[in-house]
Amino acid sequence: IVSKKGTVLTQMSKFWFDLTKDILPNHMISTDVKDMPEFFQKPEYDGNSMMCKKLEMLPIECIVRGYITGSGWKSYQENGTVCG
């Protein structure tokens, strides 16, 4: 078990959503429990909860790495492409 894992992951997500919101609007409304329904205004939810807008999801996944490993590296060695 990782202590404070939920808090760390929530705050990392908040950082990136805040940083990129002018480039690409996102679903985050708030991570402040004071902005959430009363049920979530409890110490155990503070810092590790996020209120979000319900949006239609685009079925796209993007992984950015500084290096190629695994099956991506094998594919790149064989034909110069990764997943394509």
C-alpha positions in Angstrom: 0.0 0.0 0.0 1.3 3.4 -1.0 0.6 6.1 1.7 -1.2 9.1 0.3 -1.3 7.6 -3.3 -4.8 9.1 -4.0 -3.6 12.5 -2.9 -0.5 12.4 -5.0 -2.3 11.2 -8.2 -5.1 13.7 -7.8 -2.7 16.6 -7.3 -0.5 15.5 -10.3 -3.6 15.4 -12.4 -4.7 18.8 -11.2 -1.3 20.2 -12.0 -1.4 19.0 -15.6 -5.1 19.9 -16.1 -4.4 23.4 -14.8 -1.3 23.8 -16.9 -2.9 22.7 -20.2 -6.4 24.1 -19.8 -5.7 26.9 -22.2 -4.5 24.5 -24.8 -7.2 21.9 -24.5 -10.2 22.4 -22.2 -10.7 19.5 -19.8 -13.3 18.0 -17.5 -11.9 19.2 -14.1 -14.1 21.6 -12.2 -12.4 21.6 -8.8 -10.3 19.7 -6.3 -11.5 21.8 -3.4 -14.0 19.8 -1.3 -15.7 23.1 -0.4 -16.9 23.3 -4.0 -18.4 19.7 -3.8 -21.7 18.3 -2.6 -21.9 18.2 1.2 -21.2 14.5 1.4 -17.7 15.1 0.1 -16.9 17.9 2.5 -15.1 15.6 4.9 -11.4 15.5 5.8 -10.9 12.0 4.2 -11.8 13.5 0.8 -9.7 16.6 1.1 -6.9 16.6 -1.4 -7.8 13.3 -3.1 -11.1 14.1 -4.8 -11.9 15.9 -8.0 -15.2 17.2 -9.2 -15.6 16.9 -13.0 -17.9 17.7 -15.8 -19.5 14.7 -17.5 -18.2 14.8 -21.1 -18.4 12.6 -24.1 -15.1 10.7 -24.2 -13.0 10.6 -27.3 -11.6 7.1 -27.7 -8.0 8.2 -28.0 -5.0 7.3 -25.9 -1.6 9.0 -26.2 1.6 7.9 -24.4 4.6 10.2 -24.6 8.0 8.9 -23.7 11.6 10.2 -24.1 12.7 6.8 -25.3 11.3 3.7 -26.9 11.2 0.3 -25.1 9.5 -3.0 -25.3 7.4 -3.9 -28.4 7.6 -0.3 -29.6 11.4 -0.6 -29.9 11.1 -3.9 -31.7 8.6 -2.5 -34.2 10.8 0.6 -34.7 13.9 -1.6 -35.4 11.9 -3.7 -37.9 10.2 -1.0 -39.9 10.9 2.5 -38.5 7.4 3.0 -37.0 5.7 2.5 -33.7 2.1 1.4 -33.8 1.7 2.4 -37.3 
